[in-house]
Amino acid sequence: MLTDKVIVATITHQRSGSKWFGSILRSGLSIGSLGEIFNPDDTSLLSFRAYVQNIGFDKIVRKNQYEVLDDYFNGIGVFFGKIFNFDIMFNQMDWMTLGWNGNTKFIYEYLRSRNAVVIALVRNPVDIFCSVKALDISKRPHVSELDSDQRGSIGIAYQQLEGQKVSLSMEEFYKFRENLNENWQSVRKYFDGHHGFVEICYEDLINNVDLTSIIEKITACGRYVKLFENGIISAFPRLLKVSDDYERIFDNIDDLRSLKY
């Protein structure tokens, strides 16, 4: 069983600001943020991949999924204590089944059964799509957009394109948006009625929206333990400006932004 741990899981799509949000939880609430622990390419010592390699796949498959994840998170708790956060990306959920069955939504069932705090981090699909495409051009994964002239994927893509702009495929965007909406519908369905579920928007975070609801959810799932001091919201870092100037590299982004959802 999972022993006296509070799991805070952020469910989202890649390029939705989960790493920045994790830094908010880490610096504002002193919650250990593990990032994409279920990414099969993650080679860190605390990743799920490392856990499977250390235990041995032959031993893993003899246990049920609940036992495996309980053991894994109990081990993480040795390093991070009572409460910790990790990210669940829609495109990494197949890896979590470990071949037991075709239920790629098992992680949702597990989180509900373990009284987890589940944060759905939603971002405008146009911005996600543009960020993914900028990433495809720049080949610079997981780099903040905040310093777009120097490090961010937008600035690097702009340099590589030598000032030329490219067009985004409307058909590809339609398919992307449809898939994204299906994923969010599934999340809302699985966590309907779950007291630890809260949905927040990336755009709200950067506009300084009050995050009291998130803190209340975390505290409630903390079995009424006083985890945080009053006024902790003031400790949250804020972005001064988000450099989502995708117009620098895409010539038809206004067409996407004009679409109704």
PyMOL commands that set and color helices and strands:
alter all, ss='L'
color gray80, all
select helices_A, chain A and resi 18-29+48-55+57-60+65-80+90-97+106-113+125-138+153-160+170-190+202-206+212-221+232-235+246-248+253-257
alter helices_A, ss='H'
color red, helices_A
select strands_A, chain A and resi 6-12+32-33+83-89+117-122+197-201
alter strands_A, ss='S'
color yellow, strands_A
deselect
rebuild
show_as cartoon
